[in-house]
Amino acid sequence: MDAAAQIFAGGLFQGSLYAVMAVGLALIWTTIGVFNFAHGVLMMLGAYVAWQLTEFGLPFFAVLPLSVLLMAGFGWALQATVVRPLIGRPNIVLVVVITTLAAASLVENGALQIWGPRSKQLPALGDGNTIIFGVGISLHQLTIILVTPFVLLGLWLFLHKTRLGLALRAVAQNEDASLLVGLNVRALYGLAFAISAGLAALAGIFLGGYRFMSPVMGADPLLKALIVVVFGGLSSITGPIFAAYLIGFFEAICSYYFGLYWTPALLFAVLIVTLMIRPQGMFSSKTRGLA
């Protein structure tokens, strides 16, 4: 029972992190049809922006939403300068991969110049530890587990209950029809990037309070986010959310029984088998859309 409780707690924590990491990446693909390989550095930059604001003396309850808003603006600017000029090209997927990788390198080296290579850490979302069902867990981890469903629910409500969200879903389903009914598709692309960057910043803040920060901290989260969206399917955002928790539990089980060394190899083995059996993803739908 102790092992099961530890695995359950670890899986919930890892799955919550992966869900916040991956949902923004899935949002960009579902809406625009491209991969944003700068997503990892957006997580890193969000964490560093939050750290800098705390250094200015702002309370952390104000730092978190302000950092998310600032990174949403940065995401919109990234889309306007790196992605928007390329929309309409026949090879847009490959070109955006190259340009976002270049942008990621630029941002990463800029962060290195501004904040230096020394590790930093954000304040935890909750101080101390607690015991639930005999399992010790930090209040920071528990806060992430509890907050993540509300973040995902808020995104779902935005996409299904607001005019802007419905417009984004329309663009994801059929861009040509959206243009015919008068939607500003390019502005909605910018909105999708802004939301994605804000979610990336939130994931970075979660990570920054859990482990030490560095300018290269975005590489591993980007890899995990890519695994989640490929495993879950690229046709919606609900598939990657389910996949995030499945992968979180799978990693927790592998880490407990096989150790941290073998866990990445086993994860990639499962991913390869999934791609061979169901290349469209485990939770893909027949039509693309922000369901």
C-alpha positions in Angstrom: 0.0 0.0 0.0 2.9 2.4 0.8 4.4 1.7 -2.7 1.0 2.3 -4.4 0.5 5.5 -2.5 4.0 6.8 -3.4 3.5 5.9 -7.1 0.1 7.5 -7.1 1.4 10.8 -5.6 4.4 10.8 -7.9 2.3 10.1 -11.0 -0.2 12.9 -10.1 2.7 15.4 -9.6 4.5 14.4 -12.8 1.3 14.2 -14.8 0.2 17.7 -13.6 3.6 19.2 -14.7 3.5 17.4 -18.1 -0.1 18.5 -18.7 0.7 22.2 -18.2 3.9 21.8 -20.3 2.2 20.0 -23.2 -1.2 21.7 -23.5 0.3 25.0 -24.8 2.4 23.1 -27.4 -0.7 21.1 -28.5 -2.7 24.3 -28.7 -0.3 25.8 -31.3 -0.3 22.6 -33.4 -4.0 22.2 -33.3 -4.7 25.9 -34.2 -1.9 26.6 -36.7 -0.5 23.2 -37.6 3.1 23.9 -36.6 5.5 22.9 -33.8 6.9 25.6 -31.6 10.4 24.5 -30.7 10.8 27.6 -28.6 8.3 26.3 -26.1 11.0 25.0 -23.8 12.8 28.4 -23.6 9.5 30.1 -23.0 9.2 27.9 -19.9 12.7 28.9 -18.9 12.1 32.6 -19.6 8.8 32.6 -17.6 10.7 31.2 -14.6 13.4 33.8 -14.9 11.0 36.7 -15.3 9.2 35.5 -12.2 12.5 35.3 -10.3 13.5 38.8 -11.5 10.1 40.2 -10.3 10.7 38.7 -6.9 14.1 40.3 -6.8 12.3 43.6 -7.3 10.4 43.0 -4.1 7.0 42.1 -5.5 5.0 39.5 -3.5 4.8 36.1 -5.1 1.0 36.1 -5.3 1.4 39.1 -7.7 4.5 37.8 -9.4 2.8 34.7 -10.8 -0.1 36.3 -12.8 2.1 39.2 -13.9 4.8 36.8 -15.2 2.2 34.8 -17.1 0.8 38.0 -18.7 4.2 39.3 -19.6 5.1 36.0 -21.3 1.8 36.0 -23.1 2.8 39.3 -24.6 6.2 37.8 -25.5 4.5 34.9 -27.1 2.4 37.2 -29.2 5.5 39.1 -30.3 7.4 35.8 -31.1 4.5 34.8 -33.3 4.4 38.2 -35.1 8.1 38.2 -35.9 9.0 34.5 -36.4 5.8 32.7 -37.5 3.4 35.1 -39.1 5.7 36.1 -42.0 5.9 32.4 -42.9 2.2 31.6 -43.0 1.0 30.4 -46.4 4.3 28.8 -47.5 4.0 25.2 -48.7 6.9 24.1 -46.4 5.7 26.0 -43.4 6.1 23.2 -40.9 9.8 22.6 -41.6 10.5 26.3 -41.8 8.8 27.1 -38.5 10.8 24.3 -36.8 14.0 25.9 -38.0 13.0 29.5 -37.1 11.7 28.6 -33.7 14.8 26.6 -33.0 16.8 29.7 -33.9 14.7 31.9 -31.8 15.1 29.5 -28.9 18.9 29.6 -29.2 18.7 33.4 -29.3 16.5 33.6 -26.2 18.6 31.0 -24.3 21.8 32.9 -24.9 20.2 36.2 -24.1 19.1 34.8 -20.7 22.6 33.5 -20.1 24.0 37.0 -20.8 21.4 38.8 -18.6 21.2 36.4 -15.6 24.4 34.5 -15.9 25.0 30.7 -15.6 24.6 30.4 -11.8 21.6 28.4 -10.7 18.6 30.2 -9.1 15.4 29.0 -7.5 11.9 30.5 -7.1 10.0 30.5 -3.8 7.9 27.4 -3.4 4.1 27.7 -3.8 3.8 26.3 -0.3 6.4 26.0 2.4 7.0 22.7 4.2 5.7 19.2 3.8 2.7 17.2 4.7 1.7 13.6 4.9 -1.3 12.2 3.0 -2.3 8.6 3.3 1.1 7.9 4.8 3.0 9.5 1.9 5.2 12.6 2.5 4.7 15.3 -0.1 5.9 18.9 -0.3 3.2 21.6 -0.2 4.7 22.9 -3.5 4.0 19.6 -5.2 0.5 19.3 -3.6 -0.3 22.9 -4.8 0.7 22.0 -8.3 -1.5 18.8 -8.2 -4.5 20.8 -7.0 -4.0 23.9 -9.2 -3.4 22.2 -12.5 -7.0 20.8 -12.9 -8.4 24.3 -12.4 -5.9 25.7 -15.0 -7.0 23.1 -17.5 -10.7 23.6 -16.7 -10.2 27.4 -17.2 -8.7 26.7 -20.6 -11.6 24.4 -21.5 -14.2 27.0 -20.4 -12.4 29.7 -22.4 -12.4 27.6 -25.5 -16.1 26.4 -25.2 -17.9 29.3 -23.5 -16.3 32.5 -24.8 -16.5 34.1 -28.3 -12.7 34.3 -28.6 -12.4 30.6 -27.6 -15.1 29.6 -30.1 -13.3 31.6 -32.8 -10.1 29.7 -32.0 -11.9 26.4 -32.2 -13.4 27.5 -35.6 -9.9 28.3 -36.9 -8.6 25.0 -35.7 -11.4 23.1 -37.5 -11.4 25.0 -40.8 -9.3 28.0 -41.6 -10.9 28.7 -44.9 -14.4 28.7 -43.5 -13.3 31.0 -40.7 -12.0 33.5 -43.2 -15.3 33.3 -45.1 -17.3 34.3 -42.0 -15.0 37.2 -41.3 -12.8 35.9 -38.5 -9.4 37.6 -38.1 -7.4 34.4 -38.4 -4.0 36.0 -38.0 -5.0 37.8 -34.9 -6.3 34.5 -33.5 -3.0 32.9 -34.3 -1.4 35.6 -32.1 -3.9 34.8 -29.4 -3.0 31.1 -29.6 0.7 31.8 -29.2 -0.1 34.2 -26.3 -2.1 31.6 -24.4 0.6 28.9 -25.2 3.4 31.2 -23.9 1.4 32.0 -20.7 0.9 28.3 -20.0 4.6 27.7 -20.7 5.5 30.5 -18.2 3.2 28.8 -15.6 5.0 25.5 -16.2 8.3 27.2 -15.8 7.3 28.8 -12.5 6.1 25.4 -11.3 9.5 23.9 -12.2 11.4 26.9 -10.8 10.0 26.3 -7.3 10.7 22.6 -7.5 14.3 22.5 -8.9 17.1 24.9 -9.6 16.8 27.1 -12.7 19.4 27.6 -15.5 19.3 29.1 -19.0 19.2 25.5 -20.4 16.4 24.2 -18.2 13.9 24.3 -21.1 15.4 21.4 -23.1 14.1 18.5 -21.0 10.6 20.0 -20.5 10.3 20.5 -24.3 11.3 16.9 -24.9 8.7 15.7 -22.4 6.0 17.9 -23.9 6.8 16.6 -27.4 6.5 13.0 -26.1 3.2 13.8 -24.5 1.6 15.4 -27.5 2.8 12.7 -29.9 1.6 10.0 -27.5 -1.7 11.6 -26.9 -2.4 12.7 -30.5 -2.1 16.0 -32.3 -5.8 16.5 -33.3 -7.0 18.0 -30.0 -5.8 19.3 -26.7 -7.7 16.8 -24.5 -5.6 13.8 -25.9 -2.3 15.3 -24.6 -3.9 16.1 -21.2 -4.9 12.4 -20.8 -1.5 11.3 -22.1 0.3 13.6 -19.7 -1.2 11.9 -16.7 -0.7 8.4 -18.2 3.0 9.2 -18.8 3.3 10.7 -15.4 2.0 7.4 -13.8 4.1 5.3 -16.1 7.3 7.2 -15.1 6.4 7.0 -11.4 6.0 3.2 -11.7 9.2 2.8 -13.7 11.2 5.0 -11.3 10.0 3.0 -8.3 10.7 -0.4 -9.7 13.5 0.1 -12.2 15.2 3.4 -11.1 15.7 6.8 -12.7 18.4 5.5 -15.1 16.0 3.1 -17.0 12.9 5.2 -16.9 13.7 7.4 -20.0 14.6 4.4 -22.1 11.4 2.6 -21.1 9.4 5.7 -21.9 10.9 6.0 -25.4 10.3 2.3 -25.9 6.6 2.7 -25.2 6.5 5.8 -27.5 8.1 3.8 -30.3 5.6 1.0 -29.9 2.7 3.4 -29.8 3.9 5.1 -33.1 4.2 1.7 -34.7 0.7 0.6 -33.7 -1.2 3.9 -33.6 0.9 6.6 -35.2 -1.9 9.2 -34.9 -1.7 9.0 -31.1 -3.6 7.1 -28.5 -6.3 9.7 -28.0 -6.6 11.2 -31.4 -9.9 12.1 -32.9 -11.0 11.9 -36.6 -11.1 15.7 -37.0 -8.7 18.3 -35.8 -10.1 20.8 -33.3 -9.7 22.3 -29.8 -12.0 19.8 -28.2 
